[in-house]
Structure formats: structure tokens, C-alpha cells
């Protein structure tokens, strides 16, 4: 039996093919490829992508995806870094409530609609409130699970502003639960991530939760 060693040229070919596959994985698909994928999904549902009403749909879906997933092109750390200010002496809680967001769950790519509440206790840096809202949008406009998004927001604030503590609460409804599967309309998922004094000090946590619930109810 002649057990041949693979030829040098075969090895080269295998290497080249592997490199091409790798490059294809890393390359962002073109808009045309994305639209073709939408046509495939339309066909798979049982409809005809060439009928009049659907003719422009692949293009519209691709454009919508650019919006839904714009967060991949922004660096969350940079958003906070660019704008913080040194403030001496301000040592009260900063709370931004009811930041509305739309995201998509990474398991079904179905919409997640919710609100985020962010609080932190500055040490020496504060950031413009619009930047906090922007931070939420950047993480929301990616494929997400709510727990991960909650932690990412809190961790980024902790990392860049280095406050005494951060609290992030997110309440959201998941359309993968409300429009399919278990069909639980109205069910909302609440997640929270507490760091620093919000985790360690029950009084700070209580103050935060009171502010969240009732507008401004301060506790001593
Ligand atoms: Zn889901």
C-alpha cells in the first residue's frame, strides 16, 4: 500500500483555502449580501421576494439593521472619556432616570424595549448627562442580553469615571417573550448592577431606590 505523503502543492492549497475562509469570516458582508440574506428569509417564510409589495423590503431591512446595530461602530469608553470634568467637592449622587432604549436580544434578534436608570456617586469626575444616555444607546444598539447590558454600562462608568459607586437598573420587555414562545405580554424583566458604595452601603442603596421610585425622596 502506498501511503503517500501529501504533496507540497496540496498543503499550499489547503492553507490558501483556510486563509480565504478566515478572511470571509472577518470581512464585513456587503450590503448586497445582506439584502440577499433578507430575500432568503422572505422565501423561507413562504412569500415571494419579487412580488411588488416586497420588492424594496430587503433594502429597507438592511438600512434598518444599520440603525438597530449602530452601536458596534462606537467605543463606549471613548464616549465617557472625551467629556469628563474634574469637579472638586461635589459629592452627591447623580441620577439619570428613564433613559429609553431599544435593543435586540441575541437569542432571537427580537426587540427589547426598556428604560435604564443610572446613578453614580462621583469621586472627582462627572460627565454630561447626555453622555450617559449615549452610553446606554451604544450598548443597546448591539445584540444583547439584558443582564450583560446592565453590567456593561455599570462597568464602563466605573472604569472611566472611577466614582465611589455605580448603580444601574434596567426594566425591559422582551418581544421574544411577548410575541412568541411563552407569550407573556406585559412581563417585564428587571436587572440591576451595583458597584462600590451602592453594593456595600445599604443607606446609599436605599437612597437610590427611593429616588428611583418616588422622584426625589431623600433620606438622611
Ligand atoms: Zn430572545
py3Dmol code that shows the C-alpha trace and the ligand (Angstrom):
import py3Dmol

protein = """\
ATOM      1  CA  UNK A   1       0.000   0.000   0.000  1.00  0.00           C
ATOM      2  CA  UNK A   2       1.430   3.295  -0.928  1.00  0.00           C
ATOM      3  CA  UNK A   3       0.692   5.733   1.792  1.00  0.00           C
ATOM      4  CA  UNK A   4       1.699   8.941   0.124  1.00  0.00           C
ATOM      5  CA  UNK A   5       2.804  11.981   1.928  1.00  0.00           C
ATOM      6  CA  UNK A   6       0.637  14.942   0.953  1.00  0.00           C
ATOM      7  CA  UNK A   7       2.215  16.912  -1.847  1.00  0.00           C
ATOM      8  CA  UNK A   8       3.643  20.286  -1.149  1.00  0.00           C
ATOM      9  CA  UNK A   9       1.146  21.820  -3.572  1.00  0.00           C
ATOM     10  CA  UNK A  10      -1.798  20.173  -1.726  1.00  0.00           C
ATOM     11  CA  UNK A  11      -0.628  21.655   1.532  1.00  0.00           C
ATOM     12  CA  UNK A  12      -0.366  25.052  -0.081  1.00  0.00           C
ATOM     13  CA  UNK A  13      -3.864  24.745  -1.457  1.00  0.00           C
ATOM     14  CA  UNK A  14      -5.266  23.740   1.945  1.00  0.00           C
ATOM     15  CA  UNK A  15      -3.532  26.697   3.528  1.00  0.00           C
ATOM     16  CA  UNK A  16      -4.879  29.064   0.937  1.00  0.00           C
ATOM     17  CA  UNK A  17      -8.427  27.768   1.366  1.00  0.00           C
ATOM     18  CA  UNK A  18      -8.210  28.085   5.142  1.00  0.00           C
ATOM     19  CA  UNK A  19      -6.940  31.648   4.811  1.00  0.00           C
ATOM     20  CA  UNK A  20      -9.774  32.504   2.433  1.00  0.00           C
ATOM     21  CA  UNK A  21     -12.347  31.085   4.835  1.00  0.00           C
ATOM     22  CA  UNK A  22     -10.848  33.095   7.670  1.00  0.00           C
ATOM     23  CA  UNK A  23     -10.885  36.271   5.598  1.00  0.00           C
ATOM     24  CA  UNK A  24     -14.522  35.648   4.618  1.00  0.00           C
ATOM     25  CA  UNK A  25     -15.457  35.325   8.289  1.00  0.00           C
ATOM     26  CA  UNK A  26     -13.689  38.514   9.221  1.00  0.00           C
ATOM     27  CA  UNK A  27     -14.806  40.578   6.260  1.00  0.00           C
ATOM     28  CA  UNK A  28     -17.987  42.524   6.819  1.00  0.00           C
ATOM     29  CA  UNK A  29     -20.568  41.246   4.313  1.00  0.00           C
ATOM     30  CA  UNK A  30     -21.540  43.743   1.651  1.00  0.00           C
ATOM     31  CA  UNK A  31     -24.917  45.462   1.603  1.00  0.00           C
ATOM     32  CA  UNK A  32     -25.838  43.287  -1.404  1.00  0.00           C
ATOM     33  CA  UNK A  33     -25.070  40.128   0.565  1.00  0.00           C
ATOM     34  CA  UNK A  34     -27.156  41.380   3.492  1.00  0.00           C
ATOM     35  CA  UNK A  35     -30.080  42.119   1.170  1.00  0.00           C
ATOM     36  CA  UNK A  36     -29.751  38.693  -0.398  1.00  0.00           C
ATOM     37  CA  UNK A  37     -29.953  37.162   3.086  1.00  0.00           C
ATOM     38  CA  UNK A  38     -33.225  39.044   3.680  1.00  0.00           C
ATOM     39  CA  UNK A  39     -34.589  37.723   0.375  1.00  0.00           C
ATOM     40  CA  UNK A  40     -33.689  34.228   1.558  1.00  0.00           C
ATOM     41  CA  UNK A  41     -35.587  34.758   4.819  1.00  0.00           C
ATOM     42  CA  UNK A  42     -38.617  36.060   2.912  1.00  0.00           C
ATOM     43  CA  UNK A  43     -38.570  32.983   0.687  1.00  0.00           C
ATOM     44  CA  UNK A  44     -38.161  30.823   3.770  1.00  0.00           C
ATOM     45  CA  UNK A  45     -41.285  32.306   5.357  1.00  0.00           C
ATOM     46  CA  UNK A  46     -43.159  31.185   2.264  1.00  0.00           C
ATOM     47  CA  UNK A  47     -43.526  34.507   0.495  1.00  0.00           C
ATOM     48  CA  UNK A  48     -42.184  35.800  -2.790  1.00  0.00           C
ATOM     49  CA  UNK A  49     -39.467  38.458  -2.504  1.00  0.00           C
ATOM     50  CA  UNK A  50     -40.192  39.551  -6.075  1.00  0.00           C
ATOM     51  CA  UNK A  51     -43.830  40.480  -5.580  1.00  0.00           C
ATOM     52  CA  UNK A  52     -44.489  44.182  -5.716  1.00  0.00           C
ATOM     53  CA  UNK A  53     -45.043  44.842  -2.020  1.00  0.00           C
ATOM     54  CA  UNK A  54     -41.797  43.156  -1.031  1.00  0.00           C
ATOM     55  CA  UNK A  55     -39.560  44.484  -3.788  1.00  0.00           C
ATOM     56  CA  UNK A  56     -37.971  47.205  -1.657  1.00  0.00           C
ATOM     57  CA  UNK A  57     -38.019  45.253   1.582  1.00  0.00           C
ATOM     58  CA  UNK A  58     -34.503  43.754   1.597  1.00  0.00           C
ATOM     59  CA  UNK A  59     -33.022  47.212   1.124  1.00  0.00           C
ATOM     60  CA  UNK A  60     -35.211  48.699   3.862  1.00  0.00           C
ATOM     61  CA  UNK A  61     -34.384  45.880   6.273  1.00  0.00           C
ATOM     62  CA  UNK A  62     -30.659  46.298   5.645  1.00  0.00           C
ATOM     63  CA  UNK A  63     -30.960  50.019   6.336  1.00  0.00           C
ATOM     64  CA  UNK A  64     -32.966  49.347   9.482  1.00  0.00           C
ATOM     65  CA  UNK A  65     -30.234  46.956  10.620  1.00  0.00           C
ATOM     66  CA  UNK A  66     -27.663  49.696  10.211  1.00  0.00           C
ATOM     67  CA  UNK A  67     -29.703  51.701  12.690  1.00  0.00           C
ATOM     68  CA  UNK A  68     -30.521  48.859  15.089  1.00  0.00           C
ATOM     69  CA  UNK A  69     -26.891  47.810  15.327  1.00  0.00           C
ATOM     70  CA  UNK A  70     -25.095  51.117  15.035  1.00  0.00           C
ATOM     71  CA  UNK A  71     -23.558  50.516  18.463  1.00  0.00           C
ATOM     72  CA  UNK A  72     -20.877  48.253  17.054  1.00  0.00           C
ATOM     73  CA  UNK A  73     -19.193  51.255  15.492  1.00  0.00           C
ATOM     74  CA  UNK A  74     -18.858  53.307  18.669  1.00  0.00           C
ATOM     75  CA  UNK A  75     -16.450  52.914  21.525  1.00  0.00           C
ATOM     76  CA  UNK A  76     -18.292  53.318  24.857  1.00  0.00           C
ATOM     77  CA  UNK A  77     -15.140  54.135  26.800  1.00  0.00           C
ATOM     78  CA  UNK A  78     -14.310  56.927  24.414  1.00  0.00           C
ATOM     79  CA  UNK A  79     -17.757  58.489  24.840  1.00  0.00           C
ATOM     80  CA  UNK A  80     -17.206  58.994  28.553  1.00  0.00           C
ATOM     81  CA  UNK A  81     -13.518  59.738  28.312  1.00  0.00           C
ATOM     82  CA  UNK A  82     -13.854  62.629  25.966  1.00  0.00           C
ATOM     83  CA  UNK A  83     -16.043  64.676  28.232  1.00  0.00           C
ATOM     84  CA  UNK A  84     -15.493  64.139  31.898  1.00  0.00           C
ATOM     85  CA  UNK A  85     -14.757  67.139  34.045  1.00  0.00           C
ATOM     86  CA  UNK A  86     -12.912  67.372  37.250  1.00  0.00           C
ATOM     87  CA  UNK A  87     -15.214  68.673  39.954  1.00  0.00           C
ATOM     88  CA  UNK A  88     -13.919  69.345  43.358  1.00  0.00           C
ATOM     89  CA  UNK A  89     -16.310  68.971  46.203  1.00  0.00           C
ATOM     90  CA  UNK A  90     -19.450  67.647  44.532  1.00  0.00           C
ATOM     91  CA  UNK A  91     -20.171  64.504  46.443  1.00  0.00           C
ATOM     92  CA  UNK A  92     -23.892  63.881  45.997  1.00  0.00           C
ATOM     93  CA  UNK A  93     -25.483  61.188  43.955  1.00  0.00           C
ATOM     94  CA  UNK A  94     -26.042  61.818  40.260  1.00  0.00           C
ATOM     95  CA  UNK A  95     -29.132  60.025  38.954  1.00  0.00           C
ATOM     96  CA  UNK A  96     -30.433  59.857  35.427  1.00  0.00           C
ATOM     97  CA  UNK A  97     -33.787  58.162  35.268  1.00  0.00           C
ATOM     98  CA  UNK A  98     -35.886  56.730  32.461  1.00  0.00           C
ATOM     99  CA  UNK A  99     -33.404  56.528  29.630  1.00  0.00           C
ATOM    100  CA  UNK A 100     -35.493  54.864  26.965  1.00  0.00           C
ATOM    101  CA  UNK A 101     -33.791  52.383  24.698  1.00  0.00           C
ATOM    102  CA  UNK A 102     -34.495  49.805  22.051  1.00  0.00           C
ATOM    103  CA  UNK A 103     -32.264  46.797  21.756  1.00  0.00           C
ATOM    104  CA  UNK A 104     -32.381  43.298  20.263  1.00  0.00           C
ATOM    105  CA  UNK A 105     -31.961  40.047  22.107  1.00  0.00           C
ATOM    106  CA  UNK A 106     -29.064  37.982  20.941  1.00  0.00           C
ATOM    107  CA  UNK A 107     -31.049  34.747  21.096  1.00  0.00           C
ATOM    108  CA  UNK A 108     -33.904  35.673  18.746  1.00  0.00           C
ATOM    109  CA  UNK A 109     -32.890  39.081  17.381  1.00  0.00           C
ATOM    110  CA  UNK A 110     -36.275  40.245  18.650  1.00  0.00           C
ATOM    111  CA  UNK A 111     -36.746  43.759  20.048  1.00  0.00           C
ATOM    112  CA  UNK A 112     -36.150  44.563  23.697  1.00  0.00           C
ATOM    113  CA  UNK A 113     -37.893  47.779  24.746  1.00  0.00           C
ATOM    114  CA  UNK A 114     -36.965  49.296  28.025  1.00  0.00           C
ATOM    115  CA  UNK A 115     -35.711  52.006  30.295  1.00  0.00           C
ATOM    116  CA  UNK A 116     -32.412  52.337  32.062  1.00  0.00           C
ATOM    117  CA  UNK A 117     -31.720  54.218  35.281  1.00  0.00           C
ATOM    118  CA  UNK A 118     -28.177  55.153  36.112  1.00  0.00           C
ATOM    119  CA  UNK A 119     -26.770  56.574  39.313  1.00  0.00           C
ATOM    120  CA  UNK A 120     -23.256  57.181  40.481  1.00  0.00           C
ATOM    121  CA  UNK A 121     -21.556  58.861  43.379  1.00  0.00           C
ATOM    122  CA  UNK A 122     -18.754  60.967  41.909  1.00  0.00           C
ATOM    123  CA  UNK A 123     -15.346  60.987  43.420  1.00  0.00           C
ATOM    124  CA  UNK A 124     -13.681  63.639  41.312  1.00  0.00           C
ATOM    125  CA  UNK A 125     -15.168  63.239  37.851  1.00  0.00           C
ATOM    126  CA  UNK A 126     -18.614  63.878  36.437  1.00  0.00           C
ATOM    127  CA  UNK A 127     -19.808  63.561  32.904  1.00  0.00           C
ATOM    128  CA  UNK A 128     -22.546  65.360  30.974  1.00  0.00           C
ATOM    129  CA  UNK A 129     -25.858  63.539  31.343  1.00  0.00           C
ATOM    130  CA  UNK A 130     -26.263  63.264  27.592  1.00  0.00           C
ATOM    131  CA  UNK A 131     -23.151  61.089  27.608  1.00  0.00           C
ATOM    132  CA  UNK A 132     -24.807  58.658  29.998  1.00  0.00           C
ATOM    133  CA  UNK A 133     -27.773  58.382  27.659  1.00  0.00           C
ATOM    134  CA  UNK A 134     -25.387  57.914  24.777  1.00  0.00           C
ATOM    135  CA  UNK A 135     -23.603  55.138  26.644  1.00  0.00           C
ATOM    136  CA  UNK A 136     -26.913  53.296  27.022  1.00  0.00           C
ATOM    137  CA  UNK A 137     -27.612  53.685  23.292  1.00  0.00           C
ATOM    138  CA  UNK A 138     -24.217  52.310  22.282  1.00  0.00           C
ATOM    139  CA  UNK A 139     -24.712  49.125  24.273  1.00  0.00           C
ATOM    140  CA  UNK A 140     -28.388  48.874  23.334  1.00  0.00           C
ATOM    141  CA  UNK A 141     -27.662  49.038  19.639  1.00  0.00           C
ATOM    142  CA  UNK A 142     -25.950  45.686  19.645  1.00  0.00           C
ATOM    143  CA  UNK A 143     -27.207  42.143  20.035  1.00  0.00           C
ATOM    144  CA  UNK A 144     -27.757  41.881  23.754  1.00  0.00           C
ATOM    145  CA  UNK A 145     -28.952  40.071  26.758  1.00  0.00           C
ATOM    146  CA  UNK A 146     -30.302  42.424  29.380  1.00  0.00           C
ATOM    147  CA  UNK A 147     -28.094  41.155  32.192  1.00  0.00           C
ATOM    148  CA  UNK A 148     -24.963  41.699  30.123  1.00  0.00           C
ATOM    149  CA  UNK A 149     -26.022  45.162  29.021  1.00  0.00           C
ATOM    150  CA  UNK A 150     -26.694  46.177  32.639  1.00  0.00           C
ATOM    151  CA  UNK A 151     -23.235  45.045  33.694  1.00  0.00           C
ATOM    152  CA  UNK A 152     -21.507  46.624  30.696  1.00  0.00           C
ATOM    153  CA  UNK A 153     -22.995  50.049  31.423  1.00  0.00           C
ATOM    154  CA  UNK A 154     -22.062  49.911  35.105  1.00  0.00           C
ATOM    155  CA  UNK A 155     -18.568  48.586  34.454  1.00  0.00           C
ATOM    156  CA  UNK A 156     -17.768  51.223  31.842  1.00  0.00           C
ATOM    157  CA  UNK A 157     -18.820  54.056  34.148  1.00  0.00           C
ATOM    158  CA  UNK A 158     -16.799  52.540  36.956  1.00  0.00           C
ATOM    159  CA  UNK A 159     -13.760  52.129  34.737  1.00  0.00           C
ATOM    160  CA  UNK A 160     -13.735  55.610  33.199  1.00  0.00           C
ATOM    161  CA  UNK A 161     -15.153  57.929  35.865  1.00  0.00           C
ATOM    162  CA  UNK A 162     -13.862  55.939  38.833  1.00  0.00           C
ATOM    163  CA  UNK A 163     -16.692  57.086  41.088  1.00  0.00           C
ATOM    164  CA  UNK A 164     -17.287  55.875  44.633  1.00  0.00           C
ATOM    165  CA  UNK A 165     -20.043  53.691  43.282  1.00  0.00           C
ATOM    166  CA  UNK A 166     -22.392  52.993  40.367  1.00  0.00           C
ATOM    167  CA  UNK A 167     -25.913  51.639  40.211  1.00  0.00           C
ATOM    168  CA  UNK A 168     -27.653  50.616  37.017  1.00  0.00           C
ATOM    169  CA  UNK A 169     -31.212  49.326  36.876  1.00  0.00           C
ATOM    170  CA  UNK A 170     -32.856  48.244  33.651  1.00  0.00           C
ATOM    171  CA  UNK A 171     -36.503  47.357  33.166  1.00  0.00           C
ATOM    172  CA  UNK A 172     -37.477  45.977  29.800  1.00  0.00           C
ATOM    173  CA  UNK A 173     -39.938  43.834  27.948  1.00  0.00           C
ATOM    174  CA  UNK A 174     -38.645  41.258  25.539  1.00  0.00           C
ATOM    175  CA  UNK A 175     -40.639  40.659  22.398  1.00  0.00           C
ATOM    176  CA  UNK A 176     -39.204  37.169  22.150  1.00  0.00           C
ATOM    177  CA  UNK A 177     -41.289  36.519  25.292  1.00  0.00           C
ATOM    178  CA  UNK A 178     -44.328  38.615  24.480  1.00  0.00           C
ATOM    179  CA  UNK A 179     -44.912  37.814  20.802  1.00  0.00           C
ATOM    180  CA  UNK A 180     -43.700  34.228  20.601  1.00  0.00           C
ATOM    181  CA  UNK A 181     -42.695  31.295  22.785  1.00  0.00           C
ATOM    182  CA  UNK A 182     -44.376  31.589  26.173  1.00  0.00           C
ATOM    183  CA  UNK A 183     -46.452  34.642  25.098  1.00  0.00           C
ATOM    184  CA  UNK A 184     -46.360  36.662  28.267  1.00  0.00           C
ATOM    185  CA  UNK A 185     -47.452  40.158  27.269  1.00  0.00           C
ATOM    186  CA  UNK A 186     -46.725  42.783  29.861  1.00  0.00           C
ATOM    187  CA  UNK A 187     -43.993  40.804  31.561  1.00  0.00           C
ATOM    188  CA  UNK A 188     -41.011  42.998  32.303  1.00  0.00           C
ATOM    189  CA  UNK A 189     -37.573  41.893  33.325  1.00  0.00           C
ATOM    190  CA  UNK A 190     -35.684  43.958  35.865  1.00  0.00           C
ATOM    191  CA  UNK A 191     -31.938  43.697  36.268  1.00  0.00           C
ATOM    192  CA  UNK A 192     -29.501  45.658  38.365  1.00  0.00           C
ATOM    193  CA  UNK A 193     -25.808  46.035  38.870  1.00  0.00           C
ATOM    194  CA  UNK A 194     -24.453  47.782  41.962  1.00  0.00           C
ATOM    195  CA  UNK A 195     -20.815  48.612  42.420  1.00  0.00           C
ATOM    196  CA  UNK A 196     -18.840  50.309  45.180  1.00  0.00           C
ATOM    197  CA  UNK A 197     -20.883  52.143  47.820  1.00  0.00           C
ATOM    198  CA  UNK A 198     -24.153  51.078  46.206  1.00  0.00           C
ATOM    199  CA  UNK A 199     -23.186  47.496  46.843  1.00  0.00           C
ATOM    200  CA  UNK A 200     -21.539  47.971  50.213  1.00  0.00           C
ATOM    201  CA  UNK A 201     -23.659  50.633  51.873  1.00  0.00           C
ATOM    202  CA  UNK A 202     -27.351  49.829  52.429  1.00  0.00           C
ATOM    203  CA  UNK A 203     -28.156  53.508  53.120  1.00  0.00           C
ATOM    204  CA  UNK A 204     -26.789  54.596  49.733  1.00  0.00           C
ATOM    205  CA  UNK A 205     -28.704  51.806  48.030  1.00  0.00           C
ATOM    206  CA  UNK A 206     -31.904  52.812  49.834  1.00  0.00           C
ATOM    207  CA  UNK A 207     -31.447  56.426  48.828  1.00  0.00           C
ATOM    208  CA  UNK A 208     -31.000  55.381  45.216  1.00  0.00           C
ATOM    209  CA  UNK A 209     -34.056  53.127  45.209  1.00  0.00           C
ATOM    210  CA  UNK A 210     -36.151  55.815  46.895  1.00  0.00           C
ATOM    211  CA  UNK A 211     -35.110  58.357  44.273  1.00  0.00           C
ATOM    212  CA  UNK A 212     -35.978  55.858  41.568  1.00  0.00           C
ATOM    213  CA  UNK A 213     -39.417  55.102  42.933  1.00  0.00           C
ATOM    214  CA  UNK A 214     -40.736  58.381  44.025  1.00  0.00           C
ATOM    215  CA  UNK A 215     -38.999  61.190  42.290  1.00  0.00           C
ATOM    216  CA  UNK A 216     -36.789  62.933  44.770  1.00  0.00           C
ATOM    217  CA  UNK A 217     -37.240  61.402  48.181  1.00  0.00           C
ATOM    218  CA  UNK A 218     -34.023  61.997  50.009  1.00  0.00           C
ATOM    219  CA  UNK A 219     -33.082  60.080  53.078  1.00  0.00           C
ATOM    220  CA  UNK A 220     -30.650  61.099  55.732  1.00  0.00           C
TER     221      UNK A 220
END
"""
ligand_1 = """\
1
ZN
Zn -34.815 36.374 22.954
"""
view = py3Dmol.view(width=600, height=400)
view.addModel(protein, "pdb")
view.setStyle({"model": 0}, {"cartoon": {"style": "trace"}})
view.addModel(ligand_1, "xyz")
view.setStyle({"model": 1}, {"stick": {}})
view.zoomTo()
view.show()
